[in-house]
Amino acid sequence: MKTANEWFEAYGASHQNKTNKFIHWVCIPLIMFSLFGLLMAIPMPADLFSFYFNAASLVLVAALVFYFRLSLSLFLGFLFIGWLMLLGNYFLFMKLGMNNGMLAIVSIAIFVLAWVGQFIGHKIEGAKPSFFEDLQFLLIGPAWLLHFIYKKIGLKF
């Protein structure tokens, strides 16, 4: 398995343009948030649905395994970020009247707009998105952003 630095170097190769980087800073969190919302909108039996047990939390656990294999600090960062994404979507779900359909519609709108932004960024960059080479880059994009935050505050990743 590649190290975190190897992944970040490979991902960064197609993310050099400042505009594309800015777009990624906006769109990647929106894509993550909307994906969690879409997954939370999957109907669950009423007695099973909760903030902690839903399709989004199950996908988060799988992603956390990937991040743990890269680095403990990335794992811990995404444990916190994932919890915030779940919490944000839970509050949105409550605000929408506990309506799974409305949560799905809002999430789809955010998801589509954010992906349009990503592709515009890559058009500006003149490079295709990294995930066309390897789907694991879909998990590396958020970690790539987090590693910049870690560098800024002096945390090792």
C-alpha positions, 0 to 999 in steps of 0.5 A, a space after each residue: 500500500 502507498 504511504 500517505 505522502 505517496 498518495 498526496 504527491 500523486 494526487 497533487 500532480 493534477 492539482 497545481 492550478 490555484 483556481 482548481 485548488 480553491 474549487 477543491 477546497 469548496 467542492 470536496 467538503 460539499 461532496 462529502 457532506 452531500 454523500 453523507 446526506 444521500 446515504 442518510 436518506 436511505 430509509 431504515 426501519 424506524 427502530 434502527 435509524 439513529 444518528 449513529 446507525 445508518 448507511 452513512 455511518 456504515 460507509 464512514 466506518 469503511 472509509 476510516 479503515 482506509 484512513 487508519 491504514 494511512 495514518 493514525 492522525 488522518 484516521 482521528 481527523 476523519 473520525 471527527 470530520 465524519 462525525 461533524 458531517 453526520 451531525 450536520 446532515 442529522 440537523 438538516 434532516 430534522 430541519 427538513 421535517 425528518 423527511 428522507 425524500 427532502 434530504 435526498 433532494 437537497 443532497 443530490 442538488 449539492 452533490 451535482 453542483 459540487 461535481 460540476 465545480 470539480 470538473 470545471 476546476 479540472 478543465 481549468 487545470 487541464 488535467 483529468 480528475 485523479 480518480 479516473 486512474 484509481 478510485 481510491 483517489 476519491 478518498 485521497 482528495 479529502 485527506 489531501 486537504 486535511 494534510 494541508 491543515 495538519 501542516 499549517 498547525 504543525 501536526 504530523 500525518 
